[in-house]
Amino acid sequence: MRYEMKRVRIFSVVKILFVIGGTGGFLGGLIAGFIFVIFASMFSTIPMPPEIGDFGGMAQGMGFAMLFILPFVYAFIGAVFGAIYGAIGGVVYNLAARLIGGLEWEMAPVQDEAAPAAAAPGPPPPEQPKRVPPSMYE
């Protein structure tokens, strides 16, 4: 069986890329937050002049704050830009599909391994005589 995707619904693409962008942004924010914590801990060991104050404690505090703030900021940015990209990408896909044709793919039925094989169909049921409703003019 061959199928062709003629067009996509823009809002469905926006929804999916919003979620994917938000999730990716959140995970990226976690990674960036951990990197921020590592660098802040390294900078806290550098000796500073007394005029600057407690730079080490401030750096560690900022590092741990970023560990909680960055994932949400990155998730928001990823979701917004994912939605924008989805809207633009959906429009471009629909235009391209109209001009040169959409994506084509082949599908084949797959039998689930857990399900037993379907029994071969038996003989068809006998045909019932057709009933003709009585006419009101008879």
N, CA, C and O atoms as a DFTB+ gen file, in Angstrom:
552 C
 N C O
     1  1       0.853      -1.176       0.000
     2  2       0.000       0.000       0.000
     3  2       0.895       1.234       0.000
     4  3       1.781       1.368       0.843
     5  1       0.664       2.105      -0.920
     6  2       1.412       3.357      -0.958
     7  2       0.488       4.494      -0.565
     8  3      -0.687       4.520      -0.931
     9  1       1.041       5.427       0.184
    10  2       0.290       6.590       0.621
    11  2       1.093       7.836       0.324
    12  3       2.321       7.797       0.236
    13  1       0.390       8.935       0.170
    14  2       1.048      10.224      -0.023
    15  2       0.411      11.236       0.914
    16  3      -0.813      11.343       0.999
    17  1       1.256      11.974       1.611
    18  2       0.760      13.016       2.502
    19  2       0.636      14.297       1.684
    20  3       1.638      14.934       1.359
    21  1      -0.585      14.666       1.358
    22  2      -0.828      15.825       0.508
    23  2      -0.630      17.143       1.244
    24  3      -0.113      18.108       0.681
    25  1      -1.042      17.176       2.496
    26  2      -0.885      18.409       3.284
    27  2      -0.922      18.062       4.754
    28  3      -1.382      16.990       5.146
    29  1      -0.431      18.980       5.557
    30  2      -0.456      18.808       7.011
    31  2      -1.304      19.914       7.613
    32  3      -1.406      21.010       7.062
    33  1      -1.898      19.614       8.728
    34  2      -2.627      20.643       9.473
    35  2      -1.598      21.427      10.272
    36  3      -0.846      20.860      11.065
    37  1      -1.574      22.715      10.056
    38  2      -0.542      23.570      10.649
    39  2      -0.584      23.480      12.172
    40  3       0.463      23.374      12.811
    41  1      -1.766      23.519      12.756
    42  2      -1.867      23.530      14.214
    43  2      -1.360      22.225      14.828
    44  3      -0.793      22.236      15.921
    45  1      -1.561      21.094      14.129
    46  2      -1.059      19.831      14.675
    47  2       0.466      19.813      14.666
    48  3       1.076      19.287      15.598
    49  1       1.093      20.374      13.638
    50  2       2.551      20.460      13.601
    51  2       3.040      21.403      14.698
    52  3       4.037      21.123      15.363
    53  1       2.338      22.519      14.885
    54  2       2.721      23.475      15.932
    55  2       2.645      22.815      17.303
    56  3       3.551      22.996      18.116
    57  1       1.587      22.054      17.581
    58  2       1.444      21.396      18.881
    59  2       2.578      20.419      19.143
    60  3       3.167      20.415      20.225
    61  1       2.882      19.595      18.155
    62  2       3.923      18.584      18.337
    63  2       5.280      19.245      18.547
    64  3       6.012      18.865      19.461
    65  1       5.630      20.230      17.716
    66  2       6.939      20.869      17.851
    67  2       7.015      21.751      19.094
    68  3       8.110      21.986      19.605
    69  1       5.890      22.243      19.591
    70  2       5.868      22.970      20.856
    71  2       6.299      22.039      21.985
    72  3       7.137      22.400      22.812
    73  1       5.723      20.845      22.014
    74  2       6.052      19.883      23.069
    75  2       7.486      19.381      22.917
    76  3       8.220      19.292      23.901
    77  1       7.886      19.052      21.688
    78  2       9.250      18.566      21.469
    79  2      10.265      19.652      21.813
    80  3      11.273      19.371      22.462
    81  1      10.010      20.891      21.385
    82  2      10.918      21.994      21.696
    83  2      10.993      22.277      23.180
    84  3      12.071      22.548      23.708
    85  1       9.867      22.219      23.854
    86  2       9.856      22.451      25.294
    87  2      10.598      21.364      26.055
    88  3      11.339      21.653      26.994
    89  1      10.399      20.112      25.651
    90  2      11.083      19.010      26.308
    91  2      12.587      19.080      26.062
    92  3      13.383      18.928      26.988
    93  1      12.967      19.309      24.808
    94  2      14.391      19.442      24.494
    95  2      15.020      20.627      25.206
    96  3      16.153      20.541      25.681
    97  1      14.292      21.733      25.283
    98  2      14.800      22.900      25.992
    99  2      14.980      22.636      27.471
   100  3      15.955      23.085      28.074
   101  1      14.035      21.901      28.062
   102  2      14.149      21.583      29.482
   103  2      15.377      20.715      29.747
   104  3      16.133      20.967      30.685
   105  1      15.572      19.688      28.910
   106  2      16.737      18.819      29.084
   107  2      18.037      19.583      28.837
   108  3      19.017      19.399      29.558
   109  1      18.041      20.442      27.815
   110  2      19.218      21.271      27.566
   111  2      19.484      22.232      28.718
   112  3      20.637      22.496      29.056
   113  1      18.431      22.748      29.313
   114  2      18.583      23.632      30.460
   115  2      19.153      22.921      31.669
   116  3      19.940      23.493      32.423
   117  1      18.749      21.652      31.855
   118  2      19.338      20.875      32.945
   119  2      20.841      20.686      32.740
   120  3      21.629      20.827      33.675
   121  1      21.220      20.369      31.519
   122  2      22.643      20.186      31.218
   123  2      23.397      21.495      31.425
   124  3      24.468      21.511      32.032
   125  1      22.837      22.589      30.921
   126  2      23.490      23.893      31.091
   127  2      23.561      24.275      32.565
   128  3      24.550      24.862      33.003
   129  1      22.526      23.949      33.332
   130  2      22.536      24.241      34.761
   131  2      23.626      23.476      35.487
   132  3      24.315      24.027      36.346
   133  1      23.783      22.196      35.138
   134  2      24.858      21.417      35.760
   135  2      26.228      21.963      35.391
   136  3      27.123      22.014      36.234
   137  1      26.399      22.369      34.144
   138  2      27.675      22.965      33.732
   139  2      27.914      24.259      34.497
   140  3      29.038      24.533      34.917
   141  1      26.867      25.053      34.682
   142  2      26.981      26.297      35.433
   143  2      27.400      26.017      36.870
   144  3      28.230      26.737      37.424
   145  1      26.829      24.970      37.484
   146  2      27.189      24.612      38.858
   147  2      28.655      24.210      38.929
   148  3      29.361      24.611      39.853
   149  1      29.118      23.424      37.966
   150  2      30.515      22.975      37.973
   151  2      31.462      24.169      37.870
   152  3      32.421      24.272      38.634
   153  1      31.192      25.077      36.919
   154  2      32.070      26.234      36.763
   155  2      31.982      27.174      37.971
   156  3      32.989      27.752      38.380
   157  1      30.802      27.326      38.532
   158  2      30.671      28.182      39.711
   159  2      31.442      27.600      40.887
   160  3      32.041      28.342      41.666
   161  1      31.431      26.278      41.020
   162  2      32.204      25.651      42.093
   163  2      33.702      25.836      41.868
   164  3      34.462      26.039      42.815
   165  1      34.118      25.765      40.596
   166  2      35.545      25.974      40.316
   167  2      35.952      27.414      40.624
   168  3      37.021      27.651      41.186
   169  1      35.102      28.376      40.255
   170  2      35.440      29.779      40.499
   171  2      35.395      30.119      41.987
   172  3      36.032      31.076      42.426
   173  1      34.653      29.348      42.753
   174  2      34.577      29.653      44.185
   175  2      35.878      29.330      44.904
   176  3      36.097      29.805      46.018
   177  1      36.740      28.534      44.294
   178  2      38.018      28.193      44.936
   179  2      39.123      29.193      44.617
   180  3      40.206      29.119      45.196
   181  1      38.864      30.133      43.697
   182  2      39.883      31.121      43.334
   183  2      39.976      32.150      44.453
   184  3      38.956      32.713      44.852
   185  1      41.188      32.410      44.974
   186  2      41.320      33.426      46.035
   187  2      41.060      34.819      45.475
   188  3      41.591      35.182      44.425
   189  1      40.249      35.592      46.173
   190  2      39.893      36.944      45.745
   191  2      40.352      37.953      46.794
   192  3      40.482      37.619      47.972
   193  1      40.595      39.188      46.358
   194  2      40.946      40.230      47.336
   195  2      39.768      40.494      48.282
   196  3      38.615      40.283      47.906
   197  1      40.044      40.941      49.470
   198  2      38.959      41.166      50.444
   199  2      37.976      42.250      50.004
   200  3      36.835      42.257      50.465
   201  1      38.393      43.174      49.116
   202  2      37.467      44.239      48.688
   203  2      36.273      43.670      47.897
   204  3      35.183      44.242      47.923
   205  1      36.482      42.557      47.205
   206  2      35.411      41.976      46.384
   207  2      34.365      41.316      47.270
   208  3      33.182      41.311      46.931
   209  1      34.772      40.779      48.362
   210  2      33.825      40.120      49.255
   211  2      33.837      38.618      49.033
   212  3      34.805      38.059      48.518
   213  1      32.750      37.975      49.427
   214  2      32.646      36.517      49.335
   215  2      32.183      36.116      47.939
   216  3      31.014      35.791      47.727
   217  1      33.115      36.145      46.995
   218  2      32.776      35.793      45.614
   219  2      32.471      34.304      45.489
   220  3      31.598      33.916      44.712
   221  1      33.177      33.469      46.240
   222  2      32.970      32.019      46.149
   223  2      31.567      31.608      46.534
   224  3      30.932      30.811      45.844
   225  1      31.087      32.148      47.626
   226  2      29.732      31.806      48.056
   227  2      28.688      32.319      47.093
   228  3      27.684      31.655      46.835
   229  1      28.930      33.519      46.554
   230  2      27.991      34.075      45.585
   231  2      27.980      33.242      44.302
   232  3      26.919      33.006      43.723
   233  1      29.159      32.798      43.857
   234  2      29.233      31.986      42.639
   235  2      28.525      30.658      42.832
   236  3      27.804      30.206      41.942
   237  1      28.719      30.034      43.973
   238  2      28.026      28.773      44.227
   239  2      26.518      28.967      44.308
   240  3      25.753      28.149      43.796
   241  1      26.099      30.029      44.940
   242  2      24.665      30.314      45.027
   243  2      24.054      30.558      43.660
   244  3      22.961      30.071      43.370
   245  1      24.754      31.314      42.813
   246  2      24.250      31.549      41.448
   247  2      24.217      30.250      40.654
   248  3      23.300      30.012      39.868
   249  1      25.230      29.413      40.868
   250  2      25.266      28.132      40.159
   251  2      24.060      27.267      40.481
   252  3      23.428      26.712      39.582
   253  1      23.745      27.154      41.754
   254  2      22.593      26.342      42.143
   255  2      21.279      27.002      41.744
   256  3      20.309      26.306      41.446
   257  1      21.231      28.320      41.732
   258  2      20.021      29.003      41.264
   259  2      19.802      28.731      39.772
   260  3      18.675      28.510      39.330
   261  1      20.894      28.749      39.007
   262  2      20.774      28.483      37.572
   263  2      20.353      27.042      37.296
   264  3      19.711      26.763      36.283
   265  1      20.714      26.137      38.188
   266  2      20.303      24.743      38.026
   267  2      18.782      24.622      38.045
   268  3      18.227      23.730      37.402
   269  1      18.106      25.498      38.765
   270  2      16.649      25.455      38.833
   271  2      15.979      26.421      37.859
   272  3      14.836      26.195      37.460
   273  1      16.663      27.483      37.475
   274  2      16.059      28.492      36.593
   275  2      16.232      28.138      35.116
   276  3      15.278      28.228      34.343
   277  1      17.444      27.737      34.719
   278  2      17.729      27.514      33.308
   279  2      16.833      26.482      32.631
   280  3      16.421      26.720      31.496
   281  1      16.505      25.348      33.258
   282  2      15.634      24.406      32.550
   283  2      14.294      25.011      32.136
   284  3      13.795      24.719      31.049
   285  1      13.716      25.841      32.977
   286  2      12.421      26.428      32.645
   287  2      12.552      27.534      31.595
   288  3      11.688      27.684      30.732
   289  1      13.633      28.301      31.675
   290  2      13.864      29.339      30.665
   291  2      14.115      28.694      29.317
   292  3      13.541      29.110      28.311
   293  1      14.971      27.678      29.286
   294  2      15.266      26.986      28.026
   295  2      14.022      26.274      27.492
   296  3      13.801      26.245      26.281
   297  1      13.212      25.704      28.377
   298  2      11.986      25.034      27.935
   299  2      11.033      26.030      27.290
   300  3      10.424      25.734      26.262
   301  1      10.902      27.207      27.890
   302  2      10.025      28.225      27.322
   303  2      10.525      28.659      25.942
   304  3       9.756      28.740      24.984
   305  1      11.821      28.935      25.861
   306  2      12.390      29.373      24.581
   307  2      12.260      28.265      23.535
   308  3      11.900      28.534      22.389
   309  1      12.551      27.027      23.922
   310  2      12.434      25.911      22.984
   311  2      11.011      25.697      22.510
   312  3      10.783      25.408      21.336
   313  1      10.052      25.837      23.413
   314  2       8.650      25.641      23.035
   315  2       8.176      26.746      22.097
   316  3       7.491      26.471      21.113
   317  1       8.535      27.989      22.394
   318  2       8.098      29.103      21.543
   319  2       8.714      28.996      20.149
   320  3       8.019      29.113      19.140
   321  1      10.025      28.772      20.108
   322  2      10.658      28.688      18.796
   323  2      10.280      27.398      18.071
   324  3      10.247      27.378      16.840
   325  1       9.994      26.322      18.805
   326  2       9.497      25.105      18.178
   327  2       8.145      25.336      17.529
   328  3       7.884      24.839      16.433
   329  1       7.282      26.090      18.203
   330  2       5.963      26.393      17.633
   331  2       6.095      27.280      16.408
   332  3       5.399      27.068      15.415
   333  1       6.975      28.266      16.461
   334  2       7.186      29.140      15.298
   335  2       7.735      28.326      14.137
   336  3       7.270      28.465      13.006
   337  1       8.725      27.474      14.410
   338  2       9.291      26.632      13.373
   339  2       8.229      25.691      12.806
   340  3       8.204      25.446      11.600
   341  1       7.350      25.162      13.663
   342  2       6.291      24.273      13.196
   343  2       5.323      24.981      12.272
   344  3       4.899      24.416      11.264
   345  1       4.966      26.219      12.608
   346  2       4.041      26.973      11.752
   347  2       4.677      27.261      10.398
   348  3       4.051      27.062       9.356
   349  1       5.914      27.728      10.416
   350  2       6.594      28.037       9.151
   351  2       6.842      26.758       8.360
   352  3       6.619      26.721       7.149
   353  1       7.304      25.706       9.042
   354  2       7.574      24.437       8.357
   355  2       6.316      23.820       7.771
   356  3       6.362      23.255       6.679
   357  1       5.193      23.915       8.471
   358  2       3.940      23.378       7.944
   359  2       3.483      24.100       6.695
   360  3       3.025      23.474       5.739
   361  1       3.605      25.422       6.701
   362  2       3.218      26.207       5.523
   363  2       4.130      25.866       4.341
   364  3       3.660      25.683       3.219
   365  1       5.436      25.783       4.603
   366  2       6.385      25.463       3.524
   367  2       6.118      24.065       2.989
   368  3       6.161      23.855       1.777
   369  1       5.839      23.096       3.874
   370  2       5.545      21.744       3.414
   371  2       4.298      21.733       2.528
   372  3       4.298      21.106       1.469
   373  1       3.247      22.416       2.950
   374  2       2.016      22.425       2.159
   375  2       2.248      23.043       0.785
   376  3       1.716      22.557      -0.213
   377  1       3.042      24.113       0.729
   378  2       3.348      24.712      -0.577
   379  2       4.171      23.762      -1.442
   380  3       3.885      23.599      -2.628
   381  1       5.178      23.143      -0.865
   382  2       6.019      22.221      -1.625
   383  2       5.222      20.999      -2.071
   384  3       5.400      20.524      -3.192
   385  1       4.349      20.487      -1.208
   386  2       3.544      19.320      -1.566
   387  2       2.578      19.657      -2.691
   388  3       2.283      18.810      -3.534
   389  1       2.091      20.874      -2.708
   390  2       1.195      21.288      -3.779
   391  2       1.947      21.380      -5.113
   392  3       1.400      21.041      -6.163
   393  1       3.193      21.835      -5.064
   394  2       3.968      22.013      -6.295
   395  2       4.573      20.711      -6.824
   396  3       4.471      20.421      -8.016
   397  1       5.200      19.928      -5.947
   398  2       5.929      18.753      -6.431
   399  2       5.416      17.440      -5.862
   400  3       5.953      16.383      -6.194
   401  1       4.414      17.472      -5.032
   402  2       3.876      16.249      -4.441
   403  2       4.386      16.072      -3.027
   404  3       5.459      16.556      -2.668
   405  1       3.611      15.380      -2.247
   406  2       3.955      15.195      -0.838
   407  2       4.846      13.993      -0.603
   408  3       5.263      13.318      -1.545
   409  1       5.132      13.734       0.655
   410  2       5.926      12.570       1.036
   411  2       5.155      11.306       0.695
   412  3       3.942      11.236       0.889
   413  1       5.864      10.311       0.187
   414  2       5.245       9.021      -0.103
   415  2       5.865       7.972       0.797
   416  3       7.058       8.016       1.097
   417  1       5.043       7.034       1.223
   418  2       5.550       5.928       2.013
   419  2       4.703       4.706       1.743
   420  3       3.561       4.806       1.296
   421  1       5.279       3.557       2.020
   422  2       4.567       2.298       1.854
   423  2       4.280       1.723       3.221
   424  3       5.077       1.839       4.152
   425  1       3.134       1.108       3.316
   426  2       2.741       0.490       4.576
   427  2       2.341      -0.946       4.302
   428  3       1.777      -1.262       3.255
   429  1       2.639      -1.803       5.252
   430  2       2.241      -3.197       5.150
   431  2       1.619      -3.590       6.483
   432  3       2.050      -3.109       7.531
   433  1       0.634      -4.438       6.457
   434  2       0.035      -4.876       7.722
   435  2       1.037      -5.721       8.498
   436  3       1.756      -6.536       7.920
   437  1       1.076      -5.522       9.799
   438  2       1.991      -6.245      10.669
   439  2       1.160      -6.999      11.688
   440  3       0.241      -6.450      12.294
   441  1       1.500      -8.277      11.867
   442  2       0.774      -9.071      12.851
   443  2       1.510      -8.984      14.170
   444  3       2.724      -9.176      14.228
   445  1       0.777      -8.695      15.221
   446  2       1.359      -8.613      16.551
   447  2       1.784     -10.005      16.981
   448  3       1.025     -10.962      16.823
   449  1       3.013     -10.133      17.532
   450  2       3.514     -11.437      17.932
   451  2       2.712     -12.030      19.075
   452  3       2.582     -13.250      19.173
   453  1       2.174     -11.186      19.936
   454  2       1.429     -11.684      21.090
   455  2       0.042     -12.182      20.697
   456  3      -0.532     -13.032      21.378
   457  1      -0.488     -11.659      19.609
   458  2      -1.842     -12.049      19.202
   459  2      -1.777     -13.352      18.411
   460  3      -0.878     -13.530      17.588
   461  1      -2.716     -14.259      18.649
   462  2      -2.725     -15.501      17.867
   463  2      -3.122     -15.208      16.428
   464  3      -3.801     -14.224      16.133
   465  1      -2.685     -16.074      15.561
   466  2      -3.018     -15.898      14.144
   467  2      -4.530     -16.006      13.980
   468  3      -5.185     -16.831      14.617
   469  1      -5.051     -15.180      13.137
   470  2      -6.493     -15.194      12.898
   471  2      -6.861     -16.466      12.160
   472  3      -6.159     -16.900      11.247
   473  1      -7.957     -17.046      12.565
   474  2      -8.420     -18.266      11.917
   475  2      -8.871     -17.942      10.502
   476  3      -9.357     -16.848      10.216
   477  1      -8.699     -18.913       9.638
   478  2      -9.149     -18.709       8.260
   479  2     -10.655     -18.528       8.276
   480  3     -11.367     -19.230       8.994
   481  1     -11.136     -17.585       7.483
   482  2     -12.584     -17.362       7.490
   483  2     -13.317     -18.581       6.952
   484  3     -12.865     -19.238       6.014
   485  1     -14.448     -18.865       7.562
   486  2     -15.272     -19.991       7.131
   487  2     -16.076     -19.617       5.894
   488  3     -15.885     -18.550       5.310
   489  1     -16.952     -20.485       5.517
   490  2     -17.772     -20.177       4.335
   491  2     -18.685     -18.987       4.634
   492  3     -19.072     -18.766       5.782
   493  1     -19.020     -18.238       3.611
   494  2     -19.888     -17.087       3.856
   495  2     -21.268     -17.550       4.309
   496  3     -21.700     -18.650       3.966
   497  1     -21.957     -16.711       5.078
   498  2     -23.303     -17.091       5.521
   499  2     -24.241     -17.192       4.322
   500  3     -24.065     -16.498       3.321
   501  1     -25.235     -18.059       4.440
   502  2     -26.167     -18.202       3.296
   503  2     -26.921     -16.904       3.057
   504  3     -27.233     -16.150       3.978
   505  1     -27.198     -16.677       1.775
   506  2     -27.927     -15.449       1.430
   507  2     -29.372     -15.562       1.871
   508  3     -30.020     -16.596       1.704
   509  1     -29.851     -14.488       2.428
   510  2     -31.234     -14.431       2.855
   511  2     -32.067     -13.940       1.663
   512  3     -31.614     -13.106       0.879
   513  1     -33.275     -14.461       1.541
   514  2     -34.121     -13.951       0.451
   515  2     -34.426     -12.478       0.681
   516  3     -34.659     -12.041       1.808
   517  1     -34.418     -11.734      -0.397
   518  2     -34.661     -10.298      -0.289
   519  2     -36.154     -10.066      -0.120
   520  3     -36.984     -10.616      -0.844
   521  1     -36.455      -9.246       0.843
   522  2     -37.842      -8.907       1.091
   523  2     -38.139      -7.579       0.450
   524  3     -37.414      -6.603       0.647
   525  1     -39.155      -7.545      -0.282
   526  2     -39.581      -6.320      -0.923
   527  2     -40.747      -5.761      -0.091
   528  3     -41.754      -6.435       0.127
   529  1     -40.585      -4.523       0.361
   530  2     -41.686      -3.977       1.159
   531  2     -42.951      -3.831       0.312
   532  3     -42.886      -3.526      -0.879
   533  1     -44.077      -4.051       0.937
   534  2     -45.318      -3.908       0.161
   535  2     -45.526      -2.482      -0.287
   536  3     -45.239      -1.528       0.436
   537  1     -46.012      -2.366      -1.454
   538  2     -46.256      -1.038      -1.989
   539  2     -47.608      -0.562      -1.462
   540  3     -48.510      -1.363      -1.217
   541  1     -47.729       0.717      -1.295
   542  2     -48.998       1.222      -0.794
   543  2     -50.073       1.233      -1.871
   544  3     -51.241       1.498      -1.588
   545  1     -49.671       0.941      -3.127
   546  2     -50.664       0.924      -4.207
   547  2     -51.190      -0.479      -4.479
   548  3     -52.055      -0.632      -5.341
   549  1     -50.715      -1.502      -3.793
   550  2     -51.193      -2.862      -4.041
   551  2     -52.478      -3.131      -3.325
   552  3     -53.022      -4.230      -3.424
